[in-house]
Amino acid sequence: MNPFSGGSARGHRPRGPLVGAAVALAAIVVALVVVLVASQGRSRPPEDAGEPAPTTTEAGRVPRTGPSGQGPTTTTKAGAGAEISSCQPVAQPFPVGERTCTIVRPPNVRSGERLPAVLLLHGWNTTPSQVLTNGDWTEAVVRHRLIVAAPQGVFSGWNAGGCCGLSQSAQIDDVGFLQQVVAQLRARPDVDPARVYAVGESNGGMMVYRLLCSAAGELAGAASVEGTPVAGCEPDRPLPIIHVHGTSDAAVPFHGGQSPISWVLGVTFPPVETALGRIAGSEGCVGEPRTTGDGPVRVTEWSGCTGGVRMRLVALDGVGHEWPRGQRFDATEEILDFFGIAA
């Protein structure tokens, strides 16, 4: 059920002045949504913290890709030595318009070198620059030699099916947009098309799960950090999945239910372990999951899955709604190790 729906009507009432006023108000709201969507759709990629912005700066302007869509015409340099550019614009129907993303690439990519790539989705009411910073992804790009594509969601969010905000209520076609970004990645001469992964934080992680329902065949693996599945569907083919979640998450509760924010958004989350178990069943995993670790980091793994794929849940005691990165646990390194990218 759509969490933003008002439920079924309980009876018929005659139309009156209040109904006419409500209709007029609804028309105004729709008009405002159209204007906001159009303005979001025309926006350029957001500024990356500590990196050259995609508008004019001392470092210059982050360009669009060349006509072939296989690479940027020029690039700028980030602090860690990574190269920053933008993907080829993706046109969507009115009122969304043109959308794009930020590309982060390691330096000195050799001719013919094929690198793994990560589609990285930010959380609700945040930006690509924030998720890149939260996970220290620019440093990871240089250290592990991979390419990251970080797109911007309309209204700074994603239509993950059951969440979140205006992107969901306006039914933005984020699945179609992200499939085109993945297709661009797979077509690049510096990307190994068999090693393209999707990673998301919070609402971005929820969006990853929705993307898997129709595009799992285009990906080699997926990861969600503090983003519980809410789309009500399963991956259209088995693939490796890792989910990282803090047990003290006050925004997307580990044990399910509502938080103050999700109450405002009209979303009730399922327990993480229940949601992951349902997906494990769709992936053909058999037997009871095995949990190891009795300290602050507990790892649950499902086995016997179709095609030998792996499913892993990492539960972090006492961790809230954040991208875990520190001496105790680094979510970015854990995800890249799970994908076989980290050395």
N, C-alpha and C positions, 0 to 999 in steps of 0.2 A: 504494500500500500504506500502511495506517495505520502511522505510525512508532512508535506505542505498542504495536502488536501484538507478540506474542512469537514469531511464525512458526508454521509448521505442526508438528504433533507428528511425531516420528521413529519412534515405535513405541508399542505398547500395554503398559502395565505394570499389574500387579494393584493394586487399591486397598488401602491399609493405614493405619496410624495417622497417618503423615505427611500423607496425603491428607486425612484428616478434620480434622487441625489446620489445613491450608492452607485448607480450605473455611470453617472457623470464622473464621480470620484475615481471609479475603476478605469475610465477612459484616460483620465489625467495620469494615473499611475502607469498605465501601459505606455503612454507617450513618453513619460520620463524614462522608463526602462529602455525604450527604443533609442532615445538620445544617449543614455549612459552606455549601452552596448556599442553603439556606433563609435563613441569616443574611445572606449576601451579597445575596440577592434583596430582603430587607426594608430594606436600607440606603438612606439618603438620599443625594442627590448630594454628592460630596466638596467640601471647602473649596477655593476658588480662592485661590491665593497672592496676597496683596496686595489681595484683594477680600472683600466680605462673605461669611461662610460660610453654608451652607444650614441651619445650626442657629442658635439664638438668639445674637446678638452685640449690640454697641452699635448696629449699623446695623439690627438687627431680624432677622426671619426671612424667608428666601427662600420665597415661597409656591408652591403648586401652581397650575396653570392653572385658568381658570374652566371651567364645565360645557361650554362650546362647544368647548373644546380649541383655540381660535384665539388665545389670548393669556392672559397671567397676570392675575390679579385685581389684584395690586400688584407693585411691583418695588423693588429696592434699587439703590444706585449704587456703581459700582466707581471705583477711583482715577483712571482715565483718562476718567471721565465716562460710561462705558458702563452700561447697565442690565442687572442680573443677575436672572434668574428661573429657573423650572424648567419643563420640558415636562410635558405631561399624562402621568400614570403609565400604564405598559404592563403589563398582567397576563400572566404566563406560567404554564404548568402547574406544579403541585407537583413538586419542592420549591423552584423558583426564586422564584415569587411576583411581587411588584410591582417594576418597574424604572422609572427615570426618567433625566433628564439635565439638565445646566446649559445655560441659554440666555443668550447674551451679545448685546446689541443696542445699536446706537449711540443717542445721545440725540437728542431732538427729531425723531422720525420723524413726518412729516406724514401726515395722513389721506389715504388713497389711494396713498401712496408704496409702491412694490414694490421690495424690495431682494434682491440675491443672497444665498444662504445656503450655509453649509459645514457638513457633518456631519464632526466632528473626533474621531478615535479615538486614544486614548492607547496607549502601548506596554505590553508585558507587565510585570506587577509594578509598574505605576505608576498614576497617577490622572488624571482630566481636568484638575485644577489644574496638574499638572506639564506636560502637553503645551500647555496654554494659556500657561504661563509660558515654556516652551522656545522656542516660536515667536513670543512677544510678540503673541499673537492679540488680546488685549483692545485694545491700541493699534491694531492693524490694523483692528479692527472700527470704531473711531472714525474713523480716518484715511480708510478706503476705503468706509465706510458699507455694511457687510454684517452678516448675522446668523450667529452660530456656535452650533451645538448640540453639546455635548460629553457624550456618555453614559458611564456607568461599566460596565466589563466585570465579569461575575461572576468571582470569584477574581482580580480585577484583571488579567484577560486576556481574550482572544477566541478562540473556536473557529474558526480560520481554515482548517480542513480538514486540514492537515498539521501544525499547531502551534496553540496552545502550552499546555502545562501541564494543570491540572485542567479548565479550560474546554473544552479539546479532548477530553480523555479522558472527561469526563462528558457530552460531546455536547450542550452548551448550545446552544439555538436562537438564536444571535446574529443569523443572517440574518433570521429572522422579527421579532425585536425591532427591528433597525435599519430594516427596511422600514416598520415602523409609525412610527418616529421620522421617517423621510423623508416619510411620508404626512402626518404632523402639520405638518412644515415647509411642504410644498407647499400645505396647506390654510390656512395663516396669511394674514390679510389684508395683512400687511406684507412678504410674501415673493413674489418672482416665481417661480411654479412651474416656469418653463422655465429657471431659473438656480440649480438646487440641485446642489451638488458634494459629493464625498466625499474626505476627506483623512485619512491615517493615518500614525502614526509606528511603526516597528518592527513588532511583532505587530499593531498597529492598521493599518499599511499592508498587511500580509498579509491582514487581514480585509477591507479595501477591495477587494482583488482577488477574494476569495471572494464578496463582495456583488455584484460586477459579473456574476458567472455567472448570477444570477437576477433582478437588479434594475437592470441598466444602462439600461434604458428609462426609469427614473424619475429618472435623473441626467443632468446636462449635461456632466460631466467628472469625472476622478478623479486623485488624486495619492498617491504613496507616498514616504515618506522612510525609507530604510534598512530597508524591509520587502519582501523578495523573495516573489513568488508561490509558494505551496506547496499550493494547493487542487487542482491537477491539472485545472483547467477554464479556459475562456476566457470573456470577456464575451459575454452573449447578444445584444448588438448593438454595432456600432462606436461608440466615443465617444472624445473626446480624453483622453489619459493622459500624465502626466509622472511620472517616477521620479527621485529624487535619492538618491545613494549615495556614501559615502566609500570609496576604494579600500583604506584601512587599517582598515576595520570589522572588529573582532575578535570581534563577537558574531554578526553575519549577514554572513559573508565575501562580498566583492564577486565574487571568483572562484569562489565555491561551496565546497562541502564542509562540514565540521563545525568548530564552535568548542567550547571547553570547556562553555559553557552549552548549546549545541544538542546536544552529546553526552549531557549529563544528561537533556535533554528527549527524546532519541531522534530528532532531526531532522537530515537532511542537506539542505543548501540547494543548489539549482541555481545555476550562474553567472548573475549578473544579466543580462548581455547575451544569454545563451542564452534565459532566461525571457522577456525583453522581446521578443526576436525571434520567439518562438513566438506571443506575443499579437499582435504586428504582423502575422503571417501570418493569424491569425484575423480581423483587422480589414481584410484585403484589401490590405495595403500591398505594393507591388511594387518590384522593384529592390533594390539594395544600400543599406543605410543610409549616411547622410553624416555624418562626424564633423568637427567644427571645433574649433579651439583646441588648441595644443600646450603650454599652460602648466598651471597647477594646476586649471583648470576646462575639462573637455572635454564638448562637447555632441554627442550623436548623435541624429539625427532620421530617421524613416522617412517616406516620401512615397508618393503615389499610393494612399492608403488609401480605403476605401469611404466615400462621402459627403464626401470631403475632410477627414476628421478627421485630427488630428495626433497623433503619438507622439514623445515626447522623453525621452532619458536624459541626466541630468547626472551625470558622474563627477567626484568631487573628490579629487585626489591628496593623500594624506597625512592625510585626514580620517577619524576613527574613527566609533564608533557614537554619533552625536549629531545634534541638530537644528542644521544649519549656519546661523549667523546672525552676521554681522559685516561689516566693511568689504569683504572680498574677495568674499563671497557670502552672500546672505540667502535661505534656502529659502522663507520665507513670502512675501516679495515676488516671488520667481521664480514660485511657484505661482499667486499671484493675478494676476500679469501674464499667465501662460499661459492662465488662465481668462478674461482680459479684464476683470478686476475692478479691478486696480491702475490708478490714473490715470497 
